[in-house]
């Protein structure tokens, strides 16, 4: 038989005070209503000894909040790569004394709608709608019933919801600067996109923004990108084939690969051609997948800040929860989270 839950009345009896007095002390209003320090200490000591926990339902009815937020995603929860996004959100929520409810849709719109309704039926104080990869989404109409933010997603249509995104344009700039700092000005090739702004995989926000940043920095430095190869699916086999195709026409000095899995394939193609990294060819990439530190030589990569994205989403959601309302026609702010460079061993000055 389970132990009976300790109630507020139990605490009041143990402290020798009324239930009202115990409630005022435990909700932090004792000093405000001039309850003596001795009484306050007796109540707090009794609550501690009895291991009293307030009833979340009754607190919610009294305050109009449930101290819970919902986190609904496509495949973030089951992804090893983006799991830190949830870790960041969990820790930021816990620091505020809030519980995070997590639901996963696997990209099914009907399941997404059902999860959003379930969260709202449980009267969560706010909702984070997250995507595994940065993409544009059609914002569900029903989400507006609660304060909400978009994580790793941009609305296809104007929306009042704020978006939290990695700063992909600045990441592209950072990757280009890594090569310029090492002295590279010729023989720079892109694997995954480019070289033109329209040469990107369909519906890839990261590809467009990373390429924008890369081109901007090289243009300002007077450096011409030698070539680019589009990879529709950013996986090792595509990086391998694209790099082999490039090697049939060019002898590169440096590669910018659009993610670490592409870079893994590029490493293989370079090795097959008898070229070494970084003595013959420097390589810089994106995402800072665990793969980047396993490769030999270790891969310099611009990191996706999954943990920081999750924390930022909770911070912005709490700001939204504190608003009285959203003005008609208001467009949600886009919050960009920095992507740091992880300098490792794959970049060196160009060979003479």
Secondary structure, 3 states (H helix, E strand, C coil): CCCCCCCHHHHHHHHCCCHHHHHHHHCCCCCCCCCCHHHHHHHHHHHHHHCCCCCHHHHHHHHCCCCEEEEEECCCCCCCCCHHHHHHHHHHHHHCCCEEEEEECCCCHHHHHHHHHHHHHCCCCEEEEEEEEEEEECCCHHHHHCEEEEEEEEECCCCCCEEEEECHHHHHHHHHHHHHHHCCCCCEEEEECCCCCCCCCCCCHHHHHHHHHHHHHHHHHCCCCCEEEECCCCCHHHHHHHHHHHHCCCCCCEEEECCHHHHHHHHHHHHHCCCCCCCCCEEEEEECCHHHHHCCCCCEEEECCHHHHHHHHHHHHHHHHCCCCCCCCCCCCEEEECCCEECCCCCCCCCC
